[in-house]
Amino acid sequence: MRQHVTAAFAMAVFPLAVAGQTIDDGIMMGRRLLCAGYMYSNDQWSRYWEGSLERTNGNIGTLTTESHQIFGIYGVTDRLNVIAHLPHVRTGASAGVMAGQRGWQDATFAVKYKFFDTRFERGSIRAIAVAQASTPVSNYTPDVLPFSIGLASRRIGARGTIHYRDRKGWFLNGTSAYTWRDGVSLDRPLFYTDGRLTFSDRVAMPNAVDYSVSTGYIRGELVLSAMWGEQRVLGGGDIRRQDMPFVSNRMDFGRVGAWAKIPIPRHDELSIVGGYSRVVTGRNVGQSTVLTVGVMYLFKFPGRRS
C-alpha cells in the first residue's frame, strides 16, 4: 500500500500549514521583510481507507514520512508577498520488504496579494488572492505508492482567503483553492485503474479543491491557531482491493490541527514554530498524524519604512 506524500497518501494539493505568513493564512509580510526558516515534519499512519473501507496492511505496518523543508516569504510591498519552499522527503515502513524512497520533492512558488483591507470599530477584515505553482525538482517515481515521495505532477493553483481580526487579536480565517494538475509519466507502457486498461505511460491527473477554516490569537509575533480543513479530488478511482494505491486515485480527506509561532524573549526576530494535525475522515488515504517543529528568522532590509 502506499503513503501520503505527506499526510495521507498524498497531500500534494493541500499545503502543510505552519503558523504565520503562509500561502493559506491571512497574515502579510511588511515591505522589505524576509521571513526564512526550516521545518521538520514527521507523518505516520498504520490504518488507511481503501476506497471507503478502513483497514490495515501487514506488509506495511506503520508508514512514516519525514520531511525537511526550507522556505522563505518576502514582502515586496505591504500588499504583495512572494513565497517559496522546497521539501526533502524520506519514506519507510515498519514491516514488509518494500524499500522507502528519499529525495527532493516539489518546489513551490507563490504570489500573495492583499486586494482589500478595511478597519472598523471592532476590528479589521482583509481579502487575499494567491497564485501558486509547484513542480518536481528530482526524477522520483510516483508509481510505488505509498512509498513514493510525491505524485510528480506539475500544478498551478488559485486561492482566495478572507481574514477577520478583532482589536484584541482574536481572528477567524477562511480559505479555499482550486488546483490544476498536469499528467504524469510512468516507467511502464500500460496501466489499469478505475475499471479501465490503458495502453500508455501517460496518466491524466484529476484536479482538486481544498478549503479550511482556522481561528486563534495573534499578538505581535505570537500566533496560536486551530483549524479544520478538507481536500476533494475531482475524479479518479478507488484503490483496488488488496492492491497498491495508484497515482490518479481519488484522495479525499478531512483533518484537524493546531499550530503555534512563539517568539524568543528579547529576540523577536527569532521564533519557534510547531504543530499537530490528524486526518480524521478520508477516502484512499492514510489516517495520518503529523507532528511539525521548526524555526523562523525575520530579516529586515535597509530602506524599509519603520
C-alpha angles and dihedrals in degrees: 000000000000146000138243104250081237117339114004115005092306127347089182090139101041111069119230101243125220122186113273139014099017135141094264104039133083098241120110130199115235123243115293093005121129123196110193131169155131130263131193119199130187115197122186137173136165099175125055143169118255095197100313094332114106112216149140131237122218090201090064108028102178118000114211125194119188121193130191109192133187118196145169137195119194129190108223087174133346087268101038125061131173121208134193133175137170126190130202108209135197127185132192142156132223094223140030131039102275113116120225125236134233137189147096110314126192129335114222127202125184141177115211119196128186104210099168130036126159135165128209138171098286101034143302141285129204137181123213133191123202132193115191141174133192131191135175113257098193135045097252122153121242092195102087100064132200087030096050114107092223147345095263092224123139110230141190124190143185120210137185125197133187116197126188122186129178125215093263093056102259113137144188119203130188124183139171135178142187117213126198113207125202121221122265133223124232129206091242135068099236142023140187123221140141091015096304135104111216123194098212140085091225119092122196111225121215118233122244144211129208134186137176143177123211135178134185147106134300126189117162107308093344114103126176121175147161125202149187119203141170138196124203122189112210099224140346132116133266126264108272116243112278091000136115120262116264126225095244096045117132104261111189126166147158122212142181125211149167126213139184139190111193122184120221111248112259088005104073092164089068121066137176115221131191145153153172131224135176131195105227102170129029156139121223091353138102125259088248129192115195126194117189134187131169150137133251131195125196115217119197116204126208116265094040117137111244 
